[in-house]
Amino acid sequence: MGVDRWNPASGDAPKKEVLQALTPAQVRANATAKRMLRKLVQGEAPPTAPMRIVDRLAGSPYANFTIQVGQAEESARKTIDFALRLAETMFRYGAGALEVETSIIAVTAALGLRHIEVDITNQSVIINYAPRDAVPITLLRVVRSWTNNYAGLVEVHELVTDIASGGVSRDEAYRRLDIIIKKPKPFPRWMVSVAEAVFAAAVVGVIGGTIFGALVAFVTILAAGQTARVLGKWRVPDFFVTAISSFIVTIVALLCFMAKLPLSPSVVVAGGILLMLPSGRLVSAVQDAINGFPVTAAGRFLSAFLTFGAIVAGISVALVTGAVFGAERLNVAETITGSLHLVWVLVLVAVATVAICIAEQTAVRLVLPTVAVALIGYLVYYFCMYLGLGGRFAPAVAAVVIGMLARIISLRLGAPQLVVAVPSIIFLLVGLSIFRAMFVMTLTPEDSVSGAVGIFNALIVILAVAAGVVLGDNAARPFTRSNGQKDRRRNRRR
């Protein structure tokens, strides 16, 4: 016996016999189809609803924060003061804008404050607290100085993690932050100076220089570093300090060339200026732009290009000075390729990575993991170049690997990702190409077109490296989700 079909156009309700004729599986299928159709039409949330600020913590090490119970509203000013001081410390120690923002959000949310808004620029942090039916509070903190202190940044990261997991009160957090700020750096100043010189010597070896050239670079960087410290005490702007340092490096290489010594002046200059090149700052600027901080990114881009200009100015003055005294014109912008065996190159990369970790004041327990990440990244870069992926794609692939390993290793060791990632990408040499292009445009106007093309290509490589580090950081998030739970269990055992 047939069943009458229900015609929706008729307006009649479906007969009871029709509903009874449907099997349970058909009923569930109809319900599922209705839910899917409703999601497609309406979406998960109203399209105009603003995103909550705590949603910015998704994917960060502080995603699973714990709200401490207390009279948060009555002591909001103290909490905001602490958050601003924390942010200023992180910026001074070299943290990126995203790391600073997530730390502020995690700390204020864990200490019980809602209705917080954070605005970060290149050198200032603004926190606005506007609870309902109360007078809003807006505080500003300006960062006026910077220093290399990755070890301090690691300790600040641990402090924020403990606050977010509910293991530290605000008063205890104040005390711990004071200890971090007043704590001396892990390496003395003389060791940092020697490490910078060792880094330059190792770079000369990697890019094809001789032992004598590495020795000259070592002595030159020692002299340039001491000069830069004296000028810093005299409050000379960084632009002129960088220009004078590059002038010293070039003059020494030029004098050795005039004395017919067995070295390549261009290799010595390239090795000497690599530590001055703002490669890490450029990568950080691109990362800030990708992560949604255009003002901070613009400020860092401008600062980086001023540094490039200072380096080019110092080298140009040195070459003109040498020409006045009859020296031959040098091509310090020539393309340099290494000739050492891969094993020796890896040894030099390891030595240089240790040196850059000391120069950046990295925590001692993170030096060896950083060296391991740098070696793996350089091997990926080397084999990508061997397979013919090109000078643009190979650094990007290596940066993705470095970004993934840096996040996994650093978070397991209680440190932010950039502490491991930044020293590990130095040997991708993203700064030398843009320096060559700016040098060509400055001293050889007839080749300005090739210089402009060189700057464009260099910026593409820098963008690829920065995007690769960010992509690797995001790709490694599924492997680091359990860190918040481990931190909470650790705090409960205290």
C-alpha positions as CSV (number, residue, x, y, z in Angstrom):
1,M,0.0,0.0,0.0
2,G,1.5,3.3,-1.0
3,V,2.2,6.2,1.3
4,D,1.0,9.7,0.5
5,R,3.7,12.3,-0.1
6,W,3.6,15.6,1.6
7,N,3.6,18.6,-0.6
8,P,5.2,21.7,1.1
9,A,3.4,24.0,-1.3
10,S,0.0,22.9,-0.1
11,G,0.7,24.2,3.4
12,D,-0.7,21.0,5.0
13,A,1.2,19.4,7.9
14,P,2.7,16.0,7.2
15,K,0.5,13.2,8.1
16,K,1.2,11.0,11.2
17,E,1.5,8.0,8.9
18,V,4.3,9.6,7.0
19,L,6.3,10.4,10.1
20,Q,5.8,6.9,11.4
21,A,7.0,5.5,8.1
22,L,10.5,7.0,8.5
23,T,13.1,4.8,10.0
24,P,15.2,6.1,13.0
25,A,18.2,6.4,10.7
26,Q,16.3,8.6,8.3
27,V,15.2,10.8,11.2
28,R,18.8,11.2,12.4
29,A,19.9,12.0,8.8
30,N,17.2,14.7,8.4
31,A,18.3,16.3,11.7
32,T,21.9,16.2,10.7
33,A,21.1,17.8,7.4
34,K,19.1,20.6,9.1
35,R,22.0,21.3,11.5
36,M,24.5,21.5,8.6
37,L,22.2,23.8,6.7
38,R,21.7,26.0,9.7
39,K,25.5,26.3,10.2
40,L,26.0,27.2,6.5
41,V,23.4,29.9,6.6
42,Q,24.0,31.3,10.1
43,G,27.6,30.4,10.9
44,E,29.1,29.5,14.3
45,A,28.6,33.1,15.7
46,P,27.1,36.4,14.6
47,P,29.3,37.8,11.8
48,T,29.6,41.2,13.6
49,A,30.6,39.9,17.0
50,P,34.0,41.2,18.1
51,M,36.7,38.7,18.9
52,R,37.5,38.5,22.6
53,I,41.0,39.5,23.5
54,V,41.7,36.2,25.3
55,D,41.2,34.5,21.9
56,R,44.6,36.0,21.0
57,L,46.1,33.4,23.3
58,A,45.0,30.5,21.1
59,G,48.1,28.6,20.0
60,S,50.3,30.4,22.4
61,P,52.1,28.8,25.4
62,Y,49.5,30.5,27.7
63,A,46.3,29.3,26.0
64,N,45.2,27.3,29.1
65,F,45.5,30.1,31.7
66,T,44.1,29.9,35.3
67,I,42.1,32.9,36.7
68,Q,43.2,33.6,40.3
69,V,40.4,34.4,42.6
70,G,40.6,37.7,44.5
71,Q,39.7,41.4,44.5
72,A,41.1,42.0,41.1
73,E,38.9,45.1,40.3
74,E,40.1,46.9,43.4
75,S,43.8,46.5,42.6
76,A,43.6,46.9,38.8
77,R,46.1,49.8,38.8
78,K,48.8,47.6,40.4
79,T,48.1,44.8,38.0
80,I,48.4,47.1,34.9
81,D,51.6,48.6,36.3
82,F,53.1,45.2,36.6
83,A,52.0,44.2,33.1
84,L,53.5,47.3,31.6
85,R,56.8,46.8,33.5
86,L,56.8,43.2,32.2
87,A,56.2,44.3,28.6
88,E,58.9,47.0,28.8
89,T,61.4,44.3,30.1
90,M,60.5,41.9,27.3
91,F,60.9,44.6,24.6
92,R,64.3,45.6,26.1
93,Y,65.5,42.0,26.0
94,G,64.5,41.5,22.3
95,A,61.0,40.0,22.4
96,G,58.7,40.3,19.4
97,A,55.4,42.2,19.5
98,L,53.3,39.0,19.5
99,E,55.2,37.6,22.4
100,V,54.7,40.8,24.4
101,E,51.0,41.0,23.6
102,T,50.2,37.4,24.5
103,S,52.2,37.8,27.8
104,I,50.2,40.9,28.7
105,I,46.9,39.3,28.0
106,A,47.9,36.1,29.9
107,V,49.1,38.0,32.9
108,T,46.1,40.4,33.2
109,A,43.6,37.6,32.5
110,A,45.2,35.3,35.1
111,L,45.2,38.0,37.7
112,G,41.5,38.5,37.2
113,L,41.2,41.6,34.9
114,R,38.7,41.7,32.1
115,H,37.9,44.4,29.6
116,I,41.6,44.9,28.8
117,E,42.8,46.3,25.5
118,V,46.5,46.3,24.4
119,D,48.1,48.5,21.8
120,I,51.8,48.0,20.9
121,T,54.0,50.1,18.7
122,N,57.7,50.0,17.9
123,Q,58.8,51.4,21.3
124,S,55.7,51.9,23.4
125,V,52.9,49.8,25.1
126,I,49.5,51.1,25.9
127,I,47.0,49.2,28.2
128,N,43.4,50.4,28.5
129,Y,41.2,49.0,31.2
130,A,37.5,50.0,30.8
131,P,35.2,48.0,33.1
132,R,31.5,48.7,32.9
133,D,30.1,51.4,35.2
134,A,33.6,52.4,36.3
135,V,36.2,55.0,35.5
136,P,38.6,53.6,32.8
137,I,42.3,53.5,33.3
138,T,44.8,54.0,30.4
139,L,48.6,53.7,31.0
140,L,51.5,54.1,28.6
141,R,55.1,52.8,28.9
142,V,57.8,53.8,26.5
143,V,60.9,51.6,25.9
144,R,63.9,53.9,25.5
145,S,66.8,51.4,25.6
146,W,67.6,47.9,24.3
147,T,70.1,45.2,25.3
148,N,71.0,41.7,24.4
149,N,69.7,39.5,27.2
150,Y,68.1,36.3,25.9
151,A,68.7,34.6,29.3
152,G,66.6,37.3,31.0
153,L,63.9,36.9,28.3
154,V,63.8,33.1,29.1
155,E,63.3,33.9,32.8
156,V,60.5,36.4,32.0
157,H,58.8,33.7,29.9
158,E,59.0,31.3,32.8
159,L,57.5,33.9,35.1
160,V,54.6,34.5,32.7
161,T,54.0,30.8,32.4
162,D,53.9,30.4,36.2
163,I,51.4,33.3,36.5
164,A,49.2,32.0,33.7
165,S,49.1,28.5,35.3
166,G,48.1,30.0,38.7
167,G,51.3,29.3,40.6
168,V,52.4,32.9,41.3
169,S,50.5,35.8,42.9
170,R,51.0,39.4,41.8
171,D,53.2,40.4,44.8
172,E,55.4,37.3,44.2
173,A,55.5,38.2,40.5
174,Y,56.7,41.7,41.3
175,R,59.5,40.3,43.4
176,R,60.6,37.8,40.8
177,L,60.6,40.4,38.0
178,D,62.8,42.7,40.2
179,I,65.2,39.8,40.6
180,I,65.3,39.2,36.8
181,I,66.0,42.8,36.0
182,K,68.8,43.2,38.6
183,K,70.3,39.8,37.8
184,P,73.7,40.0,35.9
185,K,73.9,38.6,32.4
186,P,75.3,35.1,32.1
187,F,78.5,36.1,30.2
188,P,80.9,38.9,31.1
189,R,81.6,41.7,28.6
190,W,85.1,40.5,27.7
191,M,83.7,37.1,26.7
192,V,81.0,38.8,24.5
193,S,83.7,40.8,22.7
194,V,85.8,37.7,22.1
195,A,82.7,35.8,20.9
196,E,81.8,38.5,18.4
197,A,85.4,38.3,17.0
198,V,85.2,34.5,16.9
199,F,81.9,34.7,15.0
200,A,83.4,37.0,12.4
201,A,86.4,34.6,12.0
202,A,84.1,31.6,11.6
203,V,82.0,33.5,9.0
204,V,85.1,34.2,6.9
205,G,85.9,30.5,6.9
206,V,82.4,29.5,5.9
207,I,82.3,31.9,2.9
208,G,85.7,30.9,1.6
209,G,88.3,32.9,3.4
210,T,91.8,31.7,4.4
211,I,93.1,31.2,7.9
212,F,94.9,34.5,7.7
213,G,91.8,36.2,6.6
214,A,89.9,34.8,9.6
215,L,92.6,36.0,11.9
216,V,92.4,39.5,10.4
217,A,88.7,39.5,10.8
218,F,89.1,38.4,14.5
219,V,91.5,41.3,15.3
220,T,89.4,43.8,13.3
221,I,86.1,43.0,15.1
222,L,87.9,43.2,18.5
223,A,89.0,46.7,17.6
224,A,85.7,47.8,16.1
225,G,83.8,46.4,19.1
226,Q,85.9,48.3,21.6
227,T,85.5,51.5,19.6
228,A,81.7,51.0,19.5
229,R,81.6,50.6,23.3
230,V,83.5,53.8,23.8
231,L,81.2,55.7,21.4
232,G,78.2,54.2,23.2
233,K,79.4,55.6,26.5
234,W,79.6,59.0,24.8
235,R,76.0,58.7,23.7
236,V,76.8,58.7,20.0
237,P,73.8,57.7,17.9
238,D,73.8,54.1,16.7
239,F,73.9,55.2,13.1
240,F,77.3,56.7,13.5
241,V,78.6,53.9,15.7
242,T,77.7,51.4,13.0
243,A,79.2,53.6,10.2
244,I,82.5,54.0,12.2
245,S,82.7,50.2,12.9
246,S,82.2,49.3,9.2
247,F,84.8,52.0,8.3
248,I,87.3,50.3,10.6
249,V,86.6,46.9,9.1
250,T,87.1,48.1,5.6
251,I,90.2,50.2,6.3
252,V,91.9,47.2,7.9
253,A,91.1,45.0,4.9
254,L,92.2,47.7,2.5
255,L,95.6,48.1,4.3
256,C,96.2,44.4,4.2
257,F,95.4,44.4,0.5
258,M,97.8,47.2,-0.1
259,A,100.5,45.3,1.8
260,K,100.0,42.3,-0.6
261,L,99.0,40.0,2.3
262,P,97.4,36.7,1.3
263,L,93.7,37.4,1.9
264,S,90.6,38.5,0.0
265,P,89.5,41.9,1.2
266,S,85.9,41.4,0.2
267,V,85.7,38.2,2.3
268,V,87.2,40.0,5.3
269,V,84.7,42.9,4.9
270,A,81.8,40.5,4.4
271,G,82.7,38.5,7.5
272,G,83.3,41.6,9.6
273,I,80.0,43.3,8.8
274,L,77.8,40.2,9.1
275,L,77.4,40.7,12.8
276,M,76.4,44.3,12.2
277,L,73.8,43.4,9.6
278,P,70.3,43.7,11.1
279,S,69.2,40.3,9.7
280,G,67.4,39.3,12.8
281,R,65.6,42.7,13.0
282,L,64.4,42.4,9.4
283,V,63.1,38.9,10.1
284,S,61.4,40.2,13.3
285,A,59.8,43.1,11.3
286,V,58.4,40.7,8.8
287,Q,57.1,38.5,11.6
288,D,55.4,41.4,13.2
289,A,53.8,42.4,10.0
290,I,52.5,38.8,9.4
291,N,51.2,38.6,13.0
292,G,49.2,41.8,12.7
293,F,51.5,44.6,14.0
294,P,52.1,46.9,11.0
295,V,53.2,49.9,13.0
296,T,55.9,47.9,14.9
297,A,56.9,46.3,11.7
298,A,57.3,49.6,9.9
299,G,59.4,51.0,12.7
300,R,61.7,48.0,12.7
301,F,62.0,48.1,8.9
302,L,63.1,51.8,9.1
303,S,65.6,51.0,11.8
304,A,67.0,48.1,9.8
305,F,67.4,50.1,6.6
306,L,69.1,52.9,8.5
307,T,71.6,50.3,9.8
308,F,72.2,49.2,6.2
309,G,72.7,52.8,5.2
310,A,75.2,53.3,8.0
311,I,77.2,50.2,6.9
312,V,77.3,51.3,3.3
313,A,78.3,54.8,4.4
314,G,81.2,53.5,6.5
315,I,82.5,51.3,3.7
316,S,82.1,54.0,1.1
317,V,84.1,56.5,3.2
318,A,86.8,53.9,3.7
319,L,87.1,53.1,0.0
320,V,87.2,56.8,-0.9
321,T,89.9,57.4,1.7
322,G,91.9,54.5,0.3
323,A,91.6,55.9,-3.2
324,V,92.9,59.2,-2.1
325,F,96.1,57.5,-0.9
326,G,96.4,55.5,-4.1
327,A,94.7,52.2,-3.2
328,E,93.0,50.1,-5.8
329,R,89.2,50.1,-5.9
330,L,87.8,47.0,-4.2
331,N,84.6,45.3,-5.1
332,V,83.3,44.4,-1.7
333,A,79.9,43.6,-3.1
334,E,81.1,40.6,-5.2
335,T,79.2,37.3,-4.8
336,I,81.1,35.0,-2.4
337,T,80.9,31.2,-2.4
338,G,82.6,28.9,0.1
339,S,85.1,26.2,-0.9
340,L,85.4,24.2,2.3
341,H,84.2,20.6,2.7
342,L,80.8,20.3,4.3
343,V,82.2,18.7,7.5
344,W,84.4,21.7,8.1
345,V,81.6,24.1,7.3
346,L,79.4,22.4,9.9
347,V,82.2,22.7,12.5
348,L,82.5,26.5,11.7
349,V,78.7,26.9,11.8
350,A,78.6,25.2,15.2
351,V,81.4,27.5,16.5
352,A,79.8,30.6,15.1
353,T,76.4,29.6,16.6
354,V,78.0,29.2,20.0
355,A,79.6,32.6,19.6
356,I,76.4,34.3,18.6
357,C,74.6,32.7,21.5
358,I,77.2,34.2,23.8
359,A,76.9,37.6,22.1
360,E,73.1,37.5,22.5
361,Q,73.5,36.4,26.2
362,T,71.6,33.2,25.7
363,A,71.0,31.0,28.8
364,V,73.8,28.4,29.1
365,R,71.3,25.4,29.0
366,L,70.0,26.6,25.6
367,V,73.3,26.9,23.8
368,L,73.7,23.3,22.7
369,P,70.0,22.9,21.6
370,T,70.4,26.1,19.6
371,V,73.6,24.7,17.9
372,A,71.7,21.5,17.0
373,V,68.9,23.5,15.4
374,A,71.3,25.7,13.5
375,L,73.2,22.6,12.2
376,I,70.0,20.9,11.1
377,G,68.8,24.1,9.4
378,Y,72.1,24.6,7.6
379,L,72.0,21.0,6.4
380,V,68.5,21.5,5.0
381,Y,69.6,24.6,3.3
382,Y,72.7,22.9,1.9
383,F,70.8,19.9,0.4
384,C,68.0,22.2,-0.9
385,M,70.7,24.2,-2.8
386,Y,72.2,20.9,-3.9
387,L,68.9,19.7,-5.3
388,G,68.6,23.0,-7.3
389,L,65.7,24.6,-5.4
390,G,67.4,28.0,-5.8
391,G,68.5,30.8,-3.5
392,R,64.9,31.9,-2.8
393,F,63.2,28.6,-2.0
394,A,66.0,26.9,-0.1
395,P,66.2,29.4,2.7
396,A,62.5,29.3,3.1
397,V,62.5,25.5,3.5
398,A,65.3,25.7,6.0
399,A,63.5,28.5,7.9
400,V,60.3,26.3,8.2
401,V,62.4,23.5,9.7
402,I,64.2,25.9,12.0
403,G,60.9,27.4,13.1
404,M,59.3,24.0,13.9
405,L,62.4,22.7,15.8
406,A,62.8,26.0,17.7
407,R,59.2,26.0,19.0
408,I,59.3,22.3,20.0
409,I,62.7,22.5,21.7
410,S,62.3,26.0,23.3
411,L,58.9,25.4,24.8
412,R,60.0,22.0,26.3
413,L,62.9,23.9,27.9
414,G,60.7,26.7,29.1
415,A,61.9,29.4,26.7
416,P,60.3,31.5,23.9
417,Q,60.7,30.4,20.3
418,L,62.8,33.3,19.1
419,V,65.6,32.6,21.6
420,V,66.4,29.5,19.6
421,A,65.2,30.6,16.2
422,V,67.0,33.9,15.7
423,P,70.6,32.6,16.3
424,S,69.8,29.6,14.1
425,I,68.9,31.6,11.0
426,I,72.0,33.8,10.9
427,F,73.8,31.5,8.5
428,L,71.0,31.7,5.9
429,L,72.9,35.0,5.2
430,V,69.8,37.0,4.3
431,G,71.6,40.3,5.1
432,L,74.5,40.1,2.7
433,S,72.4,40.2,-0.4
434,I,70.6,43.4,0.5
435,F,73.9,44.9,1.6
436,R,75.4,44.2,-1.8
437,A,72.4,45.7,-3.6
438,M,72.5,48.9,-1.5
439,F,76.3,49.2,-2.1
440,V,75.8,48.9,-5.8
441,M,73.1,51.6,-5.9
442,T,75.2,53.9,-3.7
443,L,78.7,53.7,-5.4
444,T,77.9,52.7,-8.9
445,P,74.9,54.8,-10.1
446,E,75.2,53.3,-13.6
447,D,74.2,50.0,-12.2
448,S,71.3,51.4,-10.2
449,V,68.8,49.2,-12.1
450,S,70.7,46.0,-11.1
451,G,70.9,47.4,-7.5
452,A,67.1,47.9,-7.4
453,V,66.6,44.3,-8.7
454,G,69.0,43.1,-6.1
455,I,67.1,44.8,-3.3
456,F,63.9,43.3,-4.5
457,N,65.3,39.8,-4.6
458,A,66.9,40.2,-1.2
459,L,63.5,41.4,0.3
460,I,61.9,38.3,-1.2
461,V,64.4,36.1,0.5
462,I,64.0,37.9,3.8
463,L,60.2,37.6,3.5
464,A,60.5,33.9,2.7
465,V,62.8,33.3,5.7
466,A,60.5,35.2,8.1
467,A,57.4,33.6,6.7
468,G,59.1,30.2,7.0
469,V,59.9,30.8,10.7
470,V,56.3,31.8,11.4
471,L,54.9,28.9,9.4
472,G,57.2,26.5,11.2
473,D,56.1,28.0,14.6
474,N,52.5,27.5,13.7
475,A,53.0,24.0,12.2
476,A,54.6,22.8,15.5
477,R,51.7,23.9,17.7
478,P,50.0,20.5,17.7
479,F,53.2,19.0,19.1
480,T,53.4,21.6,22.0
481,R,49.8,21.7,23.3
482,S,50.5,19.6,26.3
483,N,53.1,22.1,27.8
484,G,50.5,24.1,29.6
485,Q,49.2,21.0,31.4
486,K,52.7,20.1,32.4
487,D,53.3,23.5,33.8
488,R,50.1,23.4,35.9
489,R,51.1,20.0,37.3
490,R,54.5,21.3,38.1
491,N,53.0,24.3,40.0
492,R,50.7,22.0,42.0
493,R,53.6,20.0,43.2
494,R,55.4,23.1,44.6
